[in-house]
Amino acid sequence: MATNDLIYIETRSRGRGVASSRAFENIIKAVRDDIEAKRLRPGDKLPAERELAVKFGVGRNAVREALRTLESAGLIKLQKGVNGGSFVREGSYEGVTQSFRDMLALGRITLDDMTSARQDIMRIVLEHAAKKATKEDFEKIRINIDRSEIATRDKQYGEQLKLTEEFYRLLAESTKNYVLVLIILPLSEVVRRFVVAANIPPPRNVINSRRRTLECLMAGDAQGAIEAVNTHLEIVHQSIRKRFPESELPAVEDPQASEK
């Protein structure tokens, strides 16, 4: 069979033959369509596997494959137990994160590309934050920096990494534009994985850099904040490159697992 030929899977439901191209894709499309049409909303529970199998005239294995694919895409979460099942998730950036990791692994993008894009996007984030951030936003960022200072001082690097991710999330959220949050978080997460793999401790000036960023934002000085953040990102980038030259990018493990 030629590689571009379609594979048709014939399934049966209640005695009727139902032909489909890769049957599980019909289930995926139906769920996506229902989410887009707001017929399914975050927290809603999908029908049970058996019910989906009957409805689409497919086997339970096709249903499970569809659910696993939807989970990998970040659209649903699968829960076990008495109250388990398949539930529509809140908005998630995990699928975007995985796409970046895949592109890195395949050599379609490089760590240099990632850092350059991250710096360019942070410029946009900080320009918007300088105009739109509220006192409440600034207070959340200040608390984050204080906690990061304690974690850095006490060499709690796992906690410090989590707070770093939170720092960039708070900056993005202060723009009041969720699209920027969805772009920044996956980029930060991928870089974080390299930081863990390279075992890079926080740069000495990281807390001062973040306080400088906050001060500039509170003063409406977007350019000052941009210089503080992007200088720090470049320092981290160069530290990673020293540990992993471009031709030797590592197979990075999940940072949460590495911290246990």
C-alpha positions as CSV (number, residue, x, y, z in Angstrom):
1,M,0.0,0.0,0.0
2,A,1.3,3.4,-0.9
3,T,2.1,5.6,2.0
4,N,-0.4,8.2,1.0
5,D,-3.3,5.7,0.7
6,L,-6.1,6.2,3.3
7,I,-6.6,3.3,5.7
8,Y,-10.3,2.6,6.2
9,I,-11.3,0.9,9.5
10,E,-14.6,-0.9,9.3
11,T,-16.5,-1.2,12.6
12,R,-19.9,-2.5,13.6
13,S,-22.5,-1.2,16.0
14,R,-25.8,-3.0,16.6
15,G,-25.4,-5.0,13.5
16,R,-24.8,-2.1,11.2
17,G,-21.5,-1.6,9.3
18,V,-19.9,1.8,9.6
19,A,-16.9,2.7,7.5
20,S,-14.6,5.6,8.5
21,S,-11.2,6.9,7.8
22,R,-9.2,6.4,11.0
23,A,-12.4,6.0,13.1
24,F,-11.0,7.7,16.3
25,E,-10.5,11.0,14.3
26,N,-14.3,11.3,14.0
27,I,-14.6,11.3,17.8
28,I,-11.8,13.9,18.1
29,K,-13.5,16.1,15.5
30,A,-16.9,15.8,17.3
31,V,-15.4,16.8,20.6
32,R,-13.5,19.7,19.1
33,D,-16.6,20.9,17.3
34,D,-18.7,20.8,20.5
35,I,-16.0,22.7,22.4
36,E,-15.8,25.4,19.7
37,A,-19.7,25.6,19.6
38,K,-19.7,26.0,23.4
39,R,-21.8,22.8,23.7
40,L,-19.0,21.5,25.9
41,R,-17.4,23.8,28.4
42,P,-14.6,23.5,30.9
43,G,-15.5,21.0,33.6
44,D,-18.1,19.2,31.5
45,K,-17.9,15.4,31.5
46,L,-17.8,13.5,28.2
47,P,-20.0,10.4,27.7
48,A,-18.5,7.1,28.9
49,E,-16.3,5.1,26.6
50,R,-19.0,2.5,26.0
51,E,-21.5,5.2,25.1
52,L,-19.1,6.9,22.7
53,A,-18.3,3.5,21.1
54,V,-22.0,2.9,20.4
55,K,-22.7,6.4,19.2
56,F,-19.8,6.4,16.7
57,G,-20.1,2.7,15.8
58,V,-16.4,2.0,16.7
59,G,-14.6,-0.2,19.1
60,R,-13.5,0.7,22.6
61,N,-9.9,0.9,21.5
62,A,-10.7,3.6,19.0
63,V,-12.5,5.6,21.7
64,R,-9.5,5.2,24.0
65,E,-7.1,6.4,21.3
66,A,-9.3,9.4,20.6
67,L,-9.4,10.3,24.3
68,R,-5.6,9.9,24.7
69,T,-5.1,12.2,21.7
70,L,-7.5,14.8,23.1
71,E,-5.7,14.6,26.5
72,S,-2.3,15.1,24.8
73,A,-3.7,18.1,23.0
74,G,-4.7,19.6,26.4
75,L,-8.4,19.6,25.7
76,I,-9.5,17.1,28.2
77,K,-8.2,15.4,31.3
78,L,-8.7,11.7,32.2
79,Q,-9.5,11.0,35.8
80,K,-9.6,7.5,37.4
81,G,-11.7,6.4,40.4
82,V,-15.3,6.5,41.4
83,N,-15.8,10.1,40.2
84,G,-13.5,9.5,37.2
85,G,-14.1,10.0,33.5
86,S,-13.1,12.4,30.7
87,F,-13.5,16.1,31.5
88,V,-13.1,19.2,29.4
89,R,-10.1,21.2,30.7
90,E,-9.6,24.9,31.3
91,G,-7.4,26.5,28.7
92,S,-4.0,24.8,28.7
93,Y,-0.6,25.6,27.0
94,E,0.7,22.1,27.4
95,G,0.0,21.2,23.7
96,V,2.0,24.3,22.6
97,T,4.9,23.4,24.9
98,Q,5.0,19.9,23.4
99,S,5.0,21.3,19.9
100,F,8.0,23.5,20.8
101,R,9.8,20.5,22.3
102,D,9.1,18.4,19.2
103,M,10.4,21.1,16.8
104,L,13.5,21.3,18.9
105,A,14.0,17.6,18.8
106,L,13.4,17.5,15.1
107,G,15.9,20.4,14.5
108,R,13.2,22.6,13.0
109,I,14.0,25.3,15.5
110,T,17.0,25.9,17.7
111,L,17.6,27.2,21.3
112,D,18.9,30.4,19.7
113,D,15.5,30.8,17.9
114,M,13.7,30.2,21.2
115,T,15.6,32.8,23.1
116,S,15.4,35.4,20.3
117,A,11.6,34.8,20.1
118,R,11.2,34.9,23.9
119,Q,13.1,38.3,24.1
120,D,11.0,39.8,21.3
121,I,7.7,38.6,22.9
122,M,8.8,39.8,26.3
123,R,9.4,43.2,24.7
124,I,5.7,43.3,23.7
125,V,4.6,41.9,27.1
126,L,6.5,44.6,29.0
127,E,5.3,47.4,26.8
128,H,1.7,46.4,27.5
129,A,2.4,45.7,31.2
130,A,3.8,49.2,31.6
131,K,0.5,50.6,30.4
132,K,-2.0,48.2,31.8
133,A,-0.7,46.6,35.0
134,T,-2.6,47.5,38.1
135,K,-1.5,48.0,41.7
136,E,-2.8,44.4,42.4
137,D,-0.6,43.1,39.6
138,F,2.5,44.9,41.0
139,E,1.8,43.5,44.4
140,K,1.6,40.0,43.1
141,I,4.9,40.4,41.3
142,R,6.5,41.9,44.4
143,I,5.4,39.0,46.6
144,N,6.8,36.6,43.9
145,I,10.2,38.4,44.0
146,D,10.3,38.3,47.8
147,R,9.6,34.6,47.8
148,S,12.2,34.0,45.0
149,E,14.8,35.8,47.1
150,I,14.1,33.5,50.0
151,A,14.2,30.4,47.8
152,T,17.5,31.5,46.2
153,R,19.1,32.4,49.5
154,D,18.1,29.0,51.0
155,K,19.2,27.2,47.8
156,Q,15.7,25.8,47.2
157,Y,16.3,25.6,43.5
158,G,13.1,23.5,42.8
159,E,11.0,26.2,44.4
160,Q,12.9,28.9,42.7
161,L,12.3,27.4,39.3
162,K,8.5,27.3,40.0
163,L,8.6,30.9,41.2
164,T,10.5,31.9,38.0
165,E,7.7,30.4,35.9
166,E,5.2,32.3,38.0
167,F,7.1,35.5,37.6
168,Y,6.8,35.4,33.8
169,R,3.2,34.3,34.0
170,L,2.4,37.3,36.3
171,L,4.1,39.6,33.8
172,A,2.1,38.2,31.0
173,E,-1.2,38.2,32.9
174,S,-0.7,41.9,33.8
175,T,-1.1,42.7,30.1
176,K,-4.7,41.6,30.3
177,N,-4.1,39.7,27.0
178,Y,-4.4,35.9,27.4
179,V,-2.9,35.3,24.0
180,L,0.4,36.6,25.4
181,V,0.1,34.3,28.4
182,L,-0.4,31.3,26.1
183,I,2.8,32.3,24.1
184,I,5.1,33.2,27.0
185,L,4.4,30.2,29.3
186,P,5.3,27.4,26.8
187,L,8.5,29.3,25.9
188,S,9.4,29.7,29.5
189,E,8.6,26.0,30.3
190,V,10.9,24.7,27.5
191,V,13.8,26.9,28.6
192,R,13.2,25.8,32.2
193,R,13.7,22.2,31.1
194,F,17.1,23.0,29.7
195,V,18.0,24.9,32.9
196,V,17.2,21.8,34.9
197,A,19.1,19.5,32.6
198,A,22.1,21.8,32.7
199,N,21.8,22.2,36.5
200,I,22.2,26.0,36.2
201,P,21.8,27.8,39.6
202,P,20.0,31.2,39.6
203,P,22.3,34.0,38.3
204,R,23.6,36.1,41.2
205,N,21.8,39.2,40.0
206,V,18.5,37.6,39.3
207,I,16.6,39.1,42.2
208,N,18.1,42.6,41.6
209,S,17.1,42.2,37.9
210,R,13.5,41.4,38.8
211,R,13.2,44.2,41.3
212,R,14.6,46.6,38.6
213,T,11.9,45.2,36.2
214,L,9.2,45.9,38.7
215,E,10.4,49.4,39.5
216,C,10.5,50.3,35.8
217,L,7.0,48.9,35.2
218,M,5.6,50.9,38.2
219,A,7.2,54.0,36.8
220,G,5.8,53.3,33.3
221,D,9.4,52.8,32.0
222,A,8.9,49.9,29.5
223,Q,12.3,50.2,28.0
224,G,14.1,49.9,31.3
225,A,12.0,46.8,32.1
226,I,12.8,45.3,28.7
227,E,16.6,45.9,29.2
228,A,16.5,44.2,32.7
229,V,14.5,41.2,31.5
230,N,16.2,40.5,28.2
231,T,19.7,41.0,29.7
232,H,18.8,38.2,32.2
233,L,17.4,36.0,29.5
234,E,20.6,36.3,27.5
235,I,22.7,35.4,30.5
236,V,20.6,32.2,31.0
237,H,20.8,31.4,27.3
238,Q,24.6,31.6,27.3
239,S,24.8,29.5,30.4
240,I,22.8,26.8,28.7
241,R,24.9,27.0,25.5
242,K,28.1,26.4,27.5
243,R,26.6,23.2,28.9
244,F,24.9,22.1,25.7
245,P,26.4,23.2,22.4
246,E,23.9,23.5,19.7
247,S,24.8,20.1,18.2
248,E,24.4,18.4,21.6
249,L,21.0,19.4,22.8
250,P,19.9,17.0,25.5
251,A,16.9,14.8,25.9
252,V,15.4,16.9,28.6
253,E,13.4,15.1,31.4
254,D,10.3,16.6,33.0
255,P,11.6,19.2,35.5
256,Q,9.1,18.2,38.1
257,A,10.5,14.7,38.0
258,S,14.1,16.0,38.2
259,E,13.3,18.0,41.3
260,K,12.0,15.0,43.3
